[in-house]
Amino acid sequence: MKLNISVERQEVFIKSTVWNSIIEVFNKEKNMDITKYLVSIQLRWNTILVKTTKPIIKSELFILDDKIKDLFWEKIKKIWINYDNYILKYI
């Protein structure tokens, strides 16, 4: 089902999907809730920036990057948002 949604709503959906994907992967792989360590998700051109409060969390995100991206793509394909040219960065 393809949805006709505005660019602003697409951005909100993308941000929330990345946020939720990170939380789900951490819960599954590390049995840890990292909600308190995530600060923000920002979209800048073709980059998604994930800001954290601790460097150790950032390094764990790098390790779990493929799983996070896979889950993100699973979710985003369901509403047909064309966002295939992105780079996920952890800061």
DSSP file (Angstrom, degrees, kcal/mol; ACC not computed):
  #  RESIDUE AA STRUCTURE BP1 BP2  ACC     N-H-->O    O-->H-N    N-H-->O    O-->H-N    TCO  KAPPA ALPHA  PHI   PSI    X-CA   Y-CA   Z-CA
    1    1 A M              0   0    0      0, 0.0     2,-0.5     0, 0.0     0, 0.0   0.000 360.0 360.0 360.0 118.6    0.0    0.0    0.0
    2    2 A K        -     0   0    0     78,-0.0     2,-0.4     2,-0.0    78,-0.1  -0.785 360.0-153.4 -92.9 129.4    1.6    3.3   -1.1
    3    3 A L        -     0   0    0     76,-1.0     2,-1.0    -2,-0.5    76,-0.0  -0.822  11.4-139.4-103.6 140.5    0.7    6.3    1.0
    4    4 A N        +     0   0    0     -2,-0.4     2,-0.3     0, 0.0    -2,-0.0  -0.815  42.5 156.4 -96.7  97.1    0.7    9.8   -0.2
    5    5 A I        -     0   0    0     -2,-1.0    -2,-0.0     1,-0.1     5,-0.0  -0.892  42.5-101.3-124.1 154.8    2.2   11.7    2.7
    6    6 A S     >  -     0   0    0     -2,-0.3     4,-2.2     1,-0.1     5,-0.1  -0.158  32.8-109.4 -69.6 164.8    4.0   15.0    2.8
    7    7 A V  H  > S+     0   0    0      1,-0.2     4,-2.4     2,-0.2     5,-0.2   0.885 118.8  54.6 -62.1 -39.6    7.8   15.3    3.0
    8    8 A E  H  > S+     0   0    0      1,-0.2     4,-2.0     2,-0.2    -1,-0.2   0.911 109.4  46.5 -62.6 -42.4    7.6   16.5    6.6
    9    9 A R  H  > S+     0   0    0      2,-0.2     4,-2.5     1,-0.2    -1,-0.2   0.862 109.4  54.8 -69.3 -34.4    5.6   13.5    7.6
   10   10 A Q  H  X S+     0   0    0     -4,-2.2     4,-2.8     2,-0.2    -2,-0.2   0.922 107.7  50.3 -62.0 -43.0    8.0   11.2    5.8
   11   11 A E  H  X S+     0   0    0     -4,-2.4     4,-2.6     2,-0.2    -2,-0.2   0.916 110.6  48.7 -61.8 -43.0   10.9   12.7    7.8
   12   12 A V  H  X S+     0   0    0     -4,-2.0     4,-2.5     1,-0.2     5,-0.2   0.914 112.4  48.9 -63.2 -42.3    9.0   12.2   11.1
   13   13 A F  H  X S+     0   0    0     -4,-2.5     4,-2.3     2,-0.2    -2,-0.2   0.917 111.6  48.9 -63.8 -42.9    8.3    8.6   10.1
   14   14 A I  H  X S+     0   0    0     -4,-2.8     4,-2.4     2,-0.2     5,-0.2   0.934 112.6  47.9 -62.8 -46.5   11.9    8.0    9.1
   15   15 A K  H  X S+     0   0    0     -4,-2.6     4,-2.5     1,-0.2    -2,-0.2   0.937 114.5  44.9 -60.8 -47.6   13.2    9.4   12.4
   16   16 A S  H  X S+     0   0    0     -4,-2.5     4,-2.7     1,-0.2    -1,-0.2   0.854 111.8  53.3 -67.8 -33.1   10.8    7.4   14.5
   17   17 A T  H  X S+     0   0    0     -4,-2.3     4,-2.3    -5,-0.2    -1,-0.2   0.907 110.4  46.4 -68.0 -41.7   11.5    4.3   12.5
   18   18 A V  H  X S+     0   0    0     -4,-2.4     4,-2.5     2,-0.2     5,-0.2   0.943 113.4  50.1 -62.8 -47.1   15.3    4.6   13.1
   19   19 A W  H  X S+     0   0    0     -4,-2.5     4,-2.1     1,-0.2    -2,-0.2   0.943 114.4  43.3 -56.1 -51.6   14.7    5.3   16.8
   20   20 A N  H  X S+     0   0    0     -4,-2.7     4,-2.6     1,-0.2    -1,-0.2   0.860 111.5  54.5 -66.7 -35.7   12.5    2.3   17.2
   21   21 A S  H  X S+     0   0    0     -4,-2.3     4,-2.5     2,-0.2     5,-0.2   0.914 108.2  49.4 -64.3 -42.1   14.7    0.0   15.2
   22   22 A I  H  X S+     0   0    0     -4,-2.5     4,-2.4     2,-0.2     5,-0.2   0.936 112.8  47.2 -61.4 -46.7   17.7    0.9   17.3
   23   23 A I  H  X S+     0   0    0     -4,-2.1     4,-2.4    -5,-0.2    -2,-0.2   0.917 113.0  48.6 -63.1 -43.7   15.8    0.2   20.5
   24   24 A E  H  X S+     0   0    0     -4,-2.6     4,-2.3     2,-0.2    -1,-0.2   0.916 111.7  48.3 -63.9 -44.0   14.4   -3.1   19.2
   25   25 A V  H  X S+     0   0    0     -4,-2.5     4,-3.3     1,-0.2     5,-0.5   0.920 112.7  48.6 -64.9 -42.7   17.8   -4.4   18.1
   26   26 A F  H  X>S+     0   0    0     -4,-2.4     4,-2.0    -5,-0.2     6,-1.0   0.913 111.5  50.0 -63.7 -41.3   19.4   -3.4   21.4
   27   27 A N  H  <5S+     0   0    0     -4,-2.4     4,-0.5     4,-0.2    -1,-0.2   0.913 118.0  39.7 -61.8 -41.4   16.6   -5.1   23.3
   28   28 A K  H  <5S+     0   0    0     -4,-2.3    -2,-0.2    -5,-0.2    -1,-0.2   0.937 126.6  30.9 -74.7 -47.3   17.0   -8.3   21.2
   29   29 A E  H  <5S+     0   0    0     -4,-3.3    -3,-0.2    -5,-0.2    -2,-0.2   0.874 136.1  20.5 -83.7 -39.5   20.7   -8.5   20.9
   30   30 A K  T  <5S-     0   0    0     -4,-2.0    -3,-0.2    -5,-0.5    -2,-0.1   0.467  90.6-129.2-111.4  -4.8   22.0   -6.9   24.1
   31   31 A N      < +     0   0    0     -5,-0.8     2,-0.4    -4,-0.5    -4,-0.2   0.932  68.5 124.9  52.8  49.3   18.9   -7.3   26.4
   32   32 A M        -     0   0    0     -6,-1.0     2,-0.7    -9,-0.2    -1,-0.2  -0.999  61.6-136.6-143.0 136.3   19.3   -3.6   27.2
   33   33 A D        +     0   0    0     -2,-0.4     3,-0.3     1,-0.1   -10,-0.1  -0.856  22.9 176.6 -93.6 114.7   17.0   -0.6   27.0
   34   34 A I    >>  +     0   0    0     -2,-0.7     3,-1.7     1,-0.2     4,-1.0   0.212  43.5 114.3-104.1  15.8   19.1    2.3   25.5
   35   35 A T  G >4 S+     0   0    0      1,-0.3     3,-0.8     2,-0.2    -1,-0.2   0.882  75.7  53.8 -54.0 -41.5   16.3    4.9   25.4
   36   36 A K  G 34 S+     0   0    0     -3,-0.3    -1,-0.3     1,-0.2    -2,-0.1   0.666 107.4  52.6 -71.0 -14.4   18.0    7.1   28.0
   37   37 A Y  G <4 S+     0   0    0     -3,-1.7    16,-2.0    15,-0.1     2,-0.5   0.585  88.9  89.4 -96.6 -12.1   21.2    7.1   26.0
   38   38 A L  E <<  +A   52   0A   0     -4,-1.0    14,-0.2    -3,-0.8     3,-0.1  -0.738  47.5 175.1 -86.5 130.7   19.6    8.2   22.7
   39   39 A V  E     -     0   0A   0     12,-3.2     2,-0.3    -2,-0.5    13,-0.2   0.862  55.1 -26.6-100.1 -52.3   19.5   12.0   22.3
   40   40 A S  E     -A   51   0A   0     11,-1.2    11,-2.8     2,-0.0     2,-0.4  -0.994  38.2-137.0-161.2 162.3   18.2   12.7   18.8
   41   41 A I  E     -A   50   0A   0     -2,-0.3     2,-0.4     9,-0.2     9,-0.2  -0.999  29.8-175.3-124.1 125.2   17.8   11.5   15.2
   42   42 A Q  E     -A   49   0A   0      7,-2.5     7,-3.0    -2,-0.4     2,-0.5  -0.939  17.8-145.0-124.6 145.4   18.4   14.2   12.6
   43   43 A L  E     +A   48   0A   0     -2,-0.4     2,-0.4     5,-0.2     5,-0.2  -0.940  20.5 172.3-108.0 126.3   18.0   14.1    8.8
   44   44 A R  E >   -A   47   0A   0      3,-2.8     3,-2.4    -2,-0.5     2,-0.3  -0.916  62.7 -61.8-135.5 108.4   20.5   16.1    6.8
   45   45 A W  T 3  S-     0   0    0     -2,-0.4    -1,-0.0     1,-0.3     0, 0.0  -0.362 122.1 -14.0  52.6-111.0   20.3   15.6    3.0
   46   46 A N  T 3  S+     0   0    0     -2,-0.3    41,-1.6    -3,-0.1     2,-0.4   0.093 120.4  92.9-107.1  24.1   21.1   11.9    2.6
   47   47 A T  E <   -Ab  44  87A   0     -3,-2.4    -3,-2.8    39,-0.2     2,-0.6  -0.950  56.4-156.6-121.8 136.3   22.4   11.3    6.1
   48   48 A I  E     -Ab  43  88A   0     39,-3.2    41,-3.0    -2,-0.4     2,-0.5  -0.956  17.6-157.5-107.3 117.8   20.6   10.2    9.2
   49   49 A L  E     -Ab  42  89A   0     -7,-3.0    -7,-2.5    -2,-0.6     2,-0.6  -0.847   5.6-164.7-100.8 126.9   22.5   11.3   12.3
   50   50 A V  E     -Ab  41  90A   0     39,-2.8    41,-3.1    -2,-0.5     2,-0.5  -0.948   9.1-159.4-112.0 115.5   22.0    9.4   15.5
   51   51 A K  E     -A   40   0A   0    -11,-2.8   -12,-3.2    -2,-0.6   -11,-1.2  -0.820  11.9-178.7-101.4 132.2   23.2   11.3   18.6
   52   52 A T  E     -A   38   0A   0     -2,-0.5   -14,-0.2   -14,-0.2   -15,-0.1  -0.771  31.6-133.2-122.9 168.3   24.0    9.4   21.8
   53   53 A T  S    S+     0   0    0    -16,-2.0   -15,-0.1    -2,-0.3    -1,-0.1   0.640  88.0  50.6 -95.1 -16.9   25.2   10.4   25.3
   54   54 A K     >  -     0   0    0    -17,-0.3     4,-1.6     1,-0.1     3,-0.5  -0.974  67.0-143.1-128.7 135.9   27.9    7.7   25.7
   55   55 A P  H  > S+     0   0    0      0, 0.0     4,-2.2     0, 0.0     5,-0.2   0.828 102.7  60.4 -62.1 -32.2   30.7    6.7   23.4
   56   56 A I  H  > S+     0   0    0      1,-0.2     4,-1.7     2,-0.2     5,-0.1   0.864 104.0  50.2 -65.9 -34.0   30.3    3.0   24.4
   57   57 A I  H  > S+     0   0    0     -3,-0.5     4,-2.2     2,-0.2    -1,-0.2   0.897 107.8  53.9 -67.8 -40.4   26.8    3.1   23.0
   58   58 A K  H  X S+     0   0    0     -4,-1.6     4,-1.8     1,-0.2    -2,-0.2   0.911 108.1  49.1 -60.6 -42.2   28.0    4.6   19.8
   59   59 A S  H  X S+     0   0    0     -4,-2.2     4,-1.6     1,-0.2    -1,-0.2   0.876 109.9  51.4 -66.5 -36.1   30.5    1.8   19.4
   60   60 A E  H  X S+     0   0    0     -4,-1.7     4,-2.1     1,-0.2    -1,-0.2   0.861 106.3  55.5 -66.8 -35.2   27.8   -0.8   20.0
   61   61 A L  H  < S+     0   0    0     -4,-2.2     4,-0.3     1,-0.2    -2,-0.2   0.899 105.1  52.4 -63.7 -40.0   25.7    0.9   17.4
   62   62 A F  H >< S+     0   0    0     -4,-1.8     3,-0.8     1,-0.2     4,-0.3   0.899 109.7  49.3 -60.7 -40.4   28.5    0.5   14.9
   63   63 A I  H 3< S+     0   0    0     -4,-1.6     3,-0.3     1,-0.2    -2,-0.2   0.889 117.8  39.3 -66.5 -39.2   28.7   -3.2   15.7
   64   64 A L  T 3X S+     0   0    0     -4,-2.1     4,-2.3     1,-0.2     3,-0.2   0.265  83.1 113.6 -94.5  11.4   24.9   -3.6   15.3
   65   65 A D  H <> S+     0   0    0     -3,-0.8     4,-2.7    -4,-0.3     5,-0.2   0.875  73.6  50.2 -53.9 -47.1   24.7   -1.3   12.3
   66   66 A D  H  > S+     0   0    0     -3,-0.3     4,-2.5    -4,-0.3    -1,-0.2   0.904 111.9  47.7 -61.9 -42.0   23.7   -4.0    9.8
   67   67 A K  H  > S+     0   0    0     -3,-0.2     4,-2.2     2,-0.2    -1,-0.2   0.883 111.8  50.3 -67.5 -37.7   20.9   -5.3   12.0
   68   68 A I  H  X S+     0   0    0     -4,-2.3     4,-2.6     2,-0.2    -2,-0.2   0.936 112.2  47.1 -64.6 -46.6   19.6   -1.8   12.6
   69   69 A K  H  X S+     0   0    0     -4,-2.7     4,-2.8    -5,-0.2     5,-0.2   0.906 110.8  52.1 -62.5 -42.2   19.5   -1.0    8.9
   70   70 A D  H  X S+     0   0    0     -4,-2.5     4,-2.2    -5,-0.2    -1,-0.2   0.930 112.4  44.6 -60.9 -45.9   17.8   -4.3    8.0
   71   71 A L  H  X S+     0   0    0     -4,-2.2     4,-2.0     2,-0.2    -1,-0.2   0.906 112.2  52.8 -65.4 -41.4   15.1   -3.7   10.5
   72   72 A F  H  X S+     0   0    0     -4,-2.6     4,-2.6     1,-0.2    -2,-0.2   0.933 110.4  47.5 -57.7 -47.7   14.7   -0.1    9.4
   73   73 A W  H  X S+     0   0    0     -4,-2.8     4,-2.1     1,-0.2    -1,-0.2   0.874 107.7  56.2 -64.6 -37.9   14.3   -1.2    5.8
   74   74 A E  H  X S+     0   0    0     -4,-2.2     4,-0.6    -5,-0.2    -1,-0.2   0.930 113.7  40.3 -56.6 -45.5   11.8   -3.9    6.7
   75   75 A K  H >< S+     0   0    0     -4,-2.0     3,-0.7     1,-0.2     4,-0.4   0.902 114.6  50.2 -72.2 -42.1    9.6   -1.2    8.3
   76   76 A I  H ><>S+     0   0    0     -4,-2.6     5,-1.3     1,-0.2     3,-1.0   0.809 102.0  61.5 -72.5 -29.1   10.1    1.5    5.7
   77   77 A K  H ><5S+     0   0    0     -4,-2.1     3,-0.6     1,-0.2    -1,-0.2   0.768  90.4  71.3 -66.1 -24.5    9.2   -0.7    2.8
   78   78 A K  T <<5S+     0   0    0     -3,-0.7    -1,-0.2    -4,-0.6    -2,-0.2   0.793 108.3  31.8 -65.9 -27.4    5.8   -1.3    4.2
   79   79 A I  T < 5S-     0   0    0     -3,-1.0   -76,-1.0    -4,-0.4    -1,-0.2   0.314 108.0-121.8-113.9   9.5    4.7    2.2    3.4
   80   80 A W  T < 5 +     0   0    0     -3,-0.6     2,-0.5    -4,-0.4    -3,-0.2   0.832  44.9 168.9  61.8  39.3    6.8    2.7    0.3
   81   81 A I      < -     0   0    0     -5,-1.3     2,-1.3     2,-0.1    -1,-0.2  -0.726  34.1-133.7 -80.2 129.6    8.8    5.7    1.3
   82   82 A N        +     0   0    0     -2,-0.5     3,-0.1     1,-0.1    -1,-0.1  -0.699  56.6 132.9 -87.9  94.6   11.6    6.1   -1.2
   83   83 A Y        +     0   0    0     -2,-1.3     3,-0.3     1,-0.1    -1,-0.1  -0.432  16.5 133.1-138.1  59.6   14.6    6.7    1.0
   84   84 A D        +     0   0    0      1,-0.2     2,-0.3   -11,-0.0    -1,-0.1   0.543  58.2  67.5 -93.2  -7.5   17.2    4.4   -0.5
   85   85 A N  S    S+     0   0    0     -3,-0.1     2,-0.3     2,-0.0    -1,-0.2  -0.363  74.3 127.1-108.5  52.5   20.2    6.8   -0.7
   86   86 A Y        -     0   0    0     -3,-0.3     2,-0.4    -2,-0.3   -39,-0.2  -0.720  45.1-152.5-111.5 159.8   20.9    7.3    3.0
   87   87 A I  E     -b   47   0A   0    -41,-1.6   -39,-3.2    -2,-0.3     2,-0.6  -1.000  14.6-144.8-126.2 129.8   23.9    7.0    5.2
   88   88 A L  E     -b   48   0A   0     -2,-0.4     2,-0.4   -41,-0.2   -39,-0.2  -0.863  23.3-179.4 -98.5 120.1   23.4    6.2    8.9
   89   89 A K  E     -b   49   0A   0    -41,-3.0   -39,-2.8    -2,-0.6     2,-0.5  -0.936  18.5-146.9-123.8 145.1   26.0    7.9   11.1
   90   90 A Y  E      b   50   0A   0     -2,-0.4   -39,-0.2   -41,-0.2   -41,-0.1  -0.937 360.0 360.0-112.6 124.9   26.4    7.7   14.9
   91   91 A I              0   0    0    -41,-3.1   -40,-0.2    -2,-0.5    -1,-0.1   0.364 360.0 360.0-125.6 360.0   27.6   10.8   16.7
